[in-house]
Amino acid sequence: MAGERRIGEVILAVDQISLSFGGVRALENVSFDVRRGEIRAIIGPNGAGKSSMLNVINGFYHPQEGRITFKGQTRTQMRTHEAAEQGIARTFQNIALFKGMSTLDNLMTGRNLKMKVNFLLQALHVGPARREEIAHREFVERIIDFLEIQAVRKVPVGRLPYGLQKRVELGRALAAEPDLLLLDEPMAGMNSEEKEDMCRFILDVNEEFGTTIVLIEHDMGVVMDISDRVVVLDYGRLLADGSPDEVRRDQAVIDAYLGAVHD
């Protein structure tokens, strides 16, 4: 169970969300909320609708039914640019980095929405544009230090080991200074040491930056250790919602997903 956190008001609420692709129902009447400052896990078997839910939250998918309320503003659907502008960032199951660019340059792409100087001045790299870029680079350097990737700051990310690429992707999302960070299987494919490092960074992001986090994760040990609350999806429907301990002991969850619980 996660330690004591500064949990606040509801920052995100999804209400009766339904999403279909042709005749396939990916999500059906799913409702839950996320409170400011918490780590909220979404779990379930493959095909349960977990990634579809993240895609609805950040505007990549548009549900046929339901509403999304983020920071008090309610919509029937979110658009990707609106989500980014309002403070939602995410990582993906499959690493989505610019493999030929350095770690530093990849993180700088996360600052795009924060850049206010017009494109012409940026191209000329003079005056306000130069000052702005220096400020953005200073911010990115702090993230590099925070994630302990100083040694690879100038290395093309395509040459980095998988675990470090995952860390760079986390850094790029953090560069946008999100209020809500969506992590889609941040530890998939990692060995135990890499998982421990990623868990530590996720907890540090939450505790030191106060970032609200929603994550999809298949490692139940990780989920039970770092989450404040857990949503369980099964075939696109909400199966359970509660604390890690409540979910672990829910008979419907045990039958559908977790297997027998041993005290």
N, C-alpha and C positions, 0 to 999 in steps of 0.2 A: 504493500500500500504506500502511496506517495506520502511524503511528509506534509506538515501543516503548510498551507498556501494562502496567499492573499486572494481569496475568491470573492468576486464582486457581483455586480448585476448581470443579467442576461445580455450578452453581446450579439448572439446569433440565435435565431429561432427558425426552425423549419417546421411548417405546419401542413400536414396532410399532403405531402409531396407524392405525386404519382408520375412515373416516367415509363413510356413504352417505345419500343422500336418495332414498327410493324405490329405483328401480333404478339411480340414478346414483352412481357411486363417486367421491367427491370426494378422498379420501385412501386410500392402500392401503399398509399395512405401512411407514409412514414412521418412521424413527428418527434422532435426532441429539441432541446436547447443546449447552448454552450454558454457558460458563465465566464466573465472576464477574469483572466488570470489562471484558469484551470487547464489541466491536460485531460482531454476527452478522447477516449479510444473508441474506434469503431471496429468490431470484429465480426466474424462469420465465415462460413465455408466459402470456397471458391464459387463465384457466380451469385453470391448473396446480394450484390448491389452496392458494395462498399465504395469502389472507385466511382461508380455512377453517382453516388451521393456527393462525393467531393467535387465531381464535375458539375453537378447542379449548383453547389454552393459557390463555386468560382465562375459560373456563367458559361462553361463550355457546353453543357447540356441545358436545354430549356424544358422544364417539366410541363406536361399537359394539364396538370391540376396541382393546386396547392400554392402556398405563399412562403416567401423568405423574408425575414426581418433581420437586418444587420445594422447595428448601432442606431436602432429606433426607426429606421426607414424600411417600409414594407413594399415588396414587389412581388408580382407573380413570377418574374424571372429576373435573373441577374445577367448582365453582359460582362464579358471578360475584362474589357477595359474599365468598366465601372467598378468591378470587384477590385482590380489592382489599384485604381485611384482612391478607393475608399479604405484600403488597408488590408487586403487579402492577398497573401502570397502562398505559393505551393511548390512542392517537389513532386516528382513523378516516379512510378514504378521503374520505368526504364530511364536511365540517366539522360537528361536533355541538356547537355552542355555543348559549347563550341569547342570541339576536340583539338582544333589547330591553334586555338588561342591560349594564352597563359592563364594561370589561376587568377592573377590580378585582373586581367582584362575580362575574364568571365564574371568576376564579382562586380566589375564596373558596369556591366550591362544591367545589373540589378538596380542601378541608380538612375536609369533613364527617365523614369517618371518624376524624379526629383530635380531634373535639370530644367532650369527656367530660361536660360539664355537662348536666343533664337539660333537656328541652324547655321546661318551665315557666320555669326560671330564664333560659334563653335568651330567651324571649318577654318576660320582665320586664326583661332587660338590666341586672341589678344584681349586685353582689358578685362571686362567682366567675365568673359568665357574662361580665361586663364585662371582667374581667382576662383570661379565656381568649380573648375576641374580639380584644382588643388584641394578645395574643401571636400569634394567627393572622394578623392584619393585618400585623404586623411581618415575619413570615415571607414573606407574599405580596409585600410591598413589595420584599423582597430579590430575589425572582424577577423582578419587574417591572424592577428595575435590571439584573439579570443579562441579561435578554432585550432590554434597551434599548427598552422600550415605555412609558417614563415619560410621554411626551407624549400618550399615548392612554389613560391609566389610568382616566379618567372618561368616555370616549367609548363609547356603545353599540356593541357589536362589529359589529352589522349595518351600521354606517356605515363600517367599516374596509375598506381594500383587501384582496383575497384573501390576499396574502402575509402581512399582519399578522394576519389571522384565524388563519392556520395557526400563527403564532408564539404567539398567545394560547392556542390549543388545546394546544400544547406546554407552555405555562406552567401551564395547569390540571392537566395530567398530573403535572408536576413538583411541584405544590403538595401532592400526596399523598405526597411523599417516597418514591417507589418504589425497591425493590431491582432490579426488572426493568421496563424501559420498552419497550412494544411500539409501534412506529411503522408505521402502514399507509400507505404511499406519502406520506411527509411532504412531498415536493417536487412532487407531481403538480400540473400547471397553473401552475407558477411560471416566471417568466422567469429568465434566467441570473444576474442580480444577486440575485434572491430565493433562488435555489438556493445560491449561494455563502454568503449569510448563514445559511441553514438548516444547511448543512454545518458552518459554523463553530460554531453553537450546539450541534449534536449532538456534535461533538468536545469542546466545552467542558463539556457536561453529563457526558460520559463521563470526562473527565480531571480535572475539578475536583470533581465530586460523587462520582465512582467508580461512577456508575450503569451497570448492565449494560443493553445495548440490543440489541433484535432489531428489524430494520427490513425492510420490503418496499420495493423501489425498482426502477424500470424504467430509470433512467439508469445505464448501465454504467460511465460515467466516475466517477460518484459512488460506486458500489459498490466499484470497484477502488481508489479513493483512500482511503476511510475505514473499510473493513471489515477485521477481523482474519481472519474465516473466512466462507465462503459456502456456503449450502445451495442446490442447484438442484432444483426440482421440475418434473415434466413429466407431465401427465395424472394428477396425484395421486400419482405415484410419485417416490421419491428417485432423481435422476439422477446427482448428484455432490455431494461434500462435501469441502471443503478450503480452502486459502488462496486469495486472489484469483488469484494467478498460476497455481496448480495448476488451478483451475476454468477460467481463461481458455484454458488449453492442453489441456483435456480434449476429446478428439475427439468424444465423445458429446454434450457440451455445444455444441461448435461446430456439429455437424450439426443439433441440435435447436433451437438458440436463438441463439447469438452470431454465427454466420456466420464467414467466414474470418478468421484472426488474421494481422495484418501486423506483423512486427518492425520 
